[in-house]
Structures are given as structure tokens and as C-alpha cells.
Amino acid sequence: MSSCRPGPSRAAIEGERSAQVLVEPRRLGLPIEAKLLLHVAPDHLAAAGQALAGHPSVHGAFATSGPSNLHAAAYFPDLTALYGFLSHDLTGLGITHVETAIVSYAAKRTPAPLQPRR
């Protein structure tokens, strides 16, 4: 006799359960990972951050303080796509300076487990 029931559980339907799926980006055809440190004029910071967060290649974007006030992390299929992103997609956002670091190896990618809601 199986203890599994077909269909989603009541807890899952009510949002009490969630699942995280971790996939190595290389398996999705995205072998280039880039970390971007950007300096954006303060009056463009919110719009630039929203534009980056909405870009399909960007998987994380956040504002910070210091010489770089906007950071982003993105995956690309190749260096040509990264170059296109830097030279075309970032134009018009008020960005005055960009530093790019290509990640050659991610030693740890797993996020912390989700905590149950109480």
C-alpha cells in the first residue's frame, strides 16, 4: 500500500510547501557567468536596476553603496552574447562605468534552504 496520494496536497495548494530546483547553468547552454559592477547616475539607479532585473540573462541585480552602486549577475551562451549585452543592452540606462568579472568556476552555488512559514 502506498502512502502517496495523487494530486497536490492541501499544504502545497495553500502555499505552505514549496520546491527549489537547482540546475547547473552550463546544462542549459549558458556556460558564461558574469558578475557586473556598475556605476549609475543616482537619478537613473532605480530605472537601471529594474531594467537589469527584467533582462532575461540577468539572474540577480541589486543596488549597493560605494564606487559601484549597482551589481548584477548574468548567464550567457557565449562571449559574443556577453559583448552584445555590454555594448547594446546597457546603453541608455545612465551607466557611466562597468567592470565585468567572468566566473570560471563556482565552488558553491546552492542557496540556503527555504525556512517554513509560521
N, C-alpha and C positions, 0 to 999 in steps of 0.2 A: 504494500500500500504506500503510495506516495503522499508526502505532506505538502506538495506544491499544488496550488490551485491555479487554474487558467485565468488570464486577465490580470490587470494591475490591481494591487492591493489597495485597501482603503487608505492606508498611510501614504502610499505613493500618489493617489488621486488628490489627497488633501495637502500635498506639498511637504509632508513630514519626512519623506525619503528623497534622496537624490543620488545621482551617479556621476562619477567623473571618469572620463576616458582619456588616457594619455597615449599619444601617438608620436613616435619619432618623426619630426617634420621631413626628414630625408625619405621616409617611406611614402610620403605624399608628393614627392617630386619637388621638394623645397629644400635643397641642400645648403643654401646660403642663408646664414643667420647674421643679421647686422644689428648692432646697438648704435643708436644715433644720439648724439649730444648736440642740441640746437640752441642757439641764442635767437630769441624772437623779441621784437619790439613789444614792450608791455601792453600797448593798446591793441596788439594782434594776438596776444597769448591765448586767450580763450578760443578764438576762432581757429587758430592754427592747431591747438590741441584737439578740438572737435574734428577738424579735417583729418588729422592724423589718425585719431581713434576710429574714424569711419572708413579709412582706407583698407581695402581687403588684404593687403600684405602686412599690415601692422597688427601685432597681437598684444601690444601694450603701449600706452602713452600716458605720461604724467608730467605735471608741472612741478618745478622744484626751484630752489634758490641757488645763487652762485653764478659763475661765468656762463654756464649752460642752464637756461631756465625751463627747458622742455626736453624730456628724454623720451625716446621711443625704441621699441624693439620690433623687428620685422623679419619675415622669411621671404626668400626669393628663389625662383627656379634656377637662376644663373646670374652671373655678374653683369650681363647686359641689362637684365631687368632691374638690378640694383642701380646701375648707372642711369637708366631711364627714370627711376623713382627720384634720384637725387637731382637730375638735371631738368626734369619736366614737372613731376608731380608736386614738388616742394615749392615751385615758383608761385609768386603772388600771395604767399602766406605771411609776409613780414619777417621772414627768416633772414638774419644777417650773417650767420656763421653756422657751419655744420662740421662736426667731427664724426667720422664713421669708424667703428671697430667691427671687423668681421670675426665672428666666433668660429674658431677652427674645431673646437671640441667642447661640449657641455658636460662637465663632470657630474652634475646633479641637476635634473630638470623637474623632478617630482614635487608638486606643491604640497603643502601641509594638508592633511585630511580635513574634510569638512566637519565642523562641530555640529552636533544635533541641536535643533532649535528647542527651546524650552518654553 
